[in-house]
Each structure stands twice: as C-alpha cells, then as structure tokens.
Amino acid sequence: MNFSEITVTVLFILGLALLLLIRAFTRRERTVPPGLAATLFLLLLSAVVLCGVLAQGTGAFFTLFALGVAVAGVTEAVALRNGMVGNYSYSARLGPLLLGVPVTVAVMWGIIAVAVYWSALPAMAFILGAAGPVKTWWVRLLFSLLAAFIATVFDLVMDPVMVRGGFWRWEHSGGWYGVPVANFIGWFFTTLAIFLLFSLVRNPFAPQVSGGTGVGPAGALGLLLPVMLLDLGWTAFSRKIHGAGWIAVISAVVLGWLSLRM
C-alpha cells in the first residue's frame, strides 16, 4: 500500500469507530441529531467512494454503485406506486424525493451494494475453498445468490429498526416486528438483480487494484457491513427488537471473521 491508501484506510476505520461511538452516546435519545446524521452520511459516502475506487478501480466501483442506486431506486419507485410488497411511506426526515423515493435511500442502496459485495467476496472464497472463484456462469450466479442472501439478512435487521425509528411506515403491520415478509422477498430479488447485472458487465472476481481483501481499502470495505450490522444491532436491542439484534450480532461476527481471515 502507498501512503494515500494507508491514510484513506485509517480514516475509514476511524470513521466507522466514530459512528459507533456517537451512537453509544446518543443511545438514550434513540436517535442521532439531524445535522450530525447528515454529516456522518456524507462522510460515510465519501469514505466508501475513496476506498472503493482504490480497491476496485474507478470503472468497477461506479458500475456497482450506480447499479445499486438505479435498480433499487426504480424498484422502490414502482413498489411505492403499486404496493407490490405492501403499502408504505417514507418520513420527511429522509429529505428530498426523486420519483417518490428519498434521494438518501437511493444513495444508501449504492452503499449497501458495495458493502454486501465486499462481504460476499470472502464468503464466496470460503465456500469454494482452495479452488477459488472461476469465470463460469454458475459461479457468478452462485455469487449473486449469496450476495442477495447477505443483503436480505441485513434488511432483517435494518427494516425493523428504521420502522421503529419512524423513518418509514407500513400501512399494514407485518410478521417481522411490523415489517411484511413480502418486503424481504423484494429485497432478495432486487439485490439479486443488482449483482446479476454487475456480473454480466464486470468480472466480480477481478483482482483488486490495491491487493487482497485482507489489507488496505479492500480490507476496510470488508468490515463495512459487519460494522453497520453492529450499529443497527445496538439500536435494535435498545428498542427491544431482540430478534433483529441477535441476527445482527451473529451476522457481524461471521462476516467479520470471513473478511479478516482473507
């Protein structure tokens, strides 16, 4: 790693640690002040972009990020109009809308796609073992299915926390802490589409610009989803959403271990 990569990686890890620290101090209020939340969101986005470009290269990173924003944004817009996963609405706290979808939600989909990708890579390597990933269609399909599964597990934690926090509301309460099961089916197929499209236009197993996933910006991105899960899990326990909290802790430990062992 060169000096710039080391600097970006250190700042990224410190930023994630700061996010957890701030959440700990604001736990009693059960929310982060709006101005601080916006600042943290922009810092997270900037760090993900910097690390992603260094780890994947500009073309591959922005392809994945753009697919996350576009595919999920369009899916959200359609779902809001026809209620295919249930009728729901977003809080004005999430900011300006585009096609009825908060811009912050669409951008967050891009961040989640990147985070899931860097967690799915070491998980895929673990499944395939010494053979390693190969450029066959069935391996790319398996990778896309694995990424969709990881993303859906993430949403099992995120959605109940966000609903309880008032960021969006379901018209008819569902079976998982108020969230309809159809929502998670929608998450699975939306993220499956994102990663299938990415696998068609890019090789998801291409060598990273900065080296292996165990060090540098790639390693930092590998810890992004586990840290996000720990943050949401902390909030879930504080809001008495214990099932989601335990899923968060177990998933964070497993994904973090897989990332660190690379």
Order of alpha helices (4+ residues) and beta strands (2+ residues): alpha-alpha-alpha-beta-beta-beta-alpha-alpha-beta-alpha-alpha-alpha-alpha
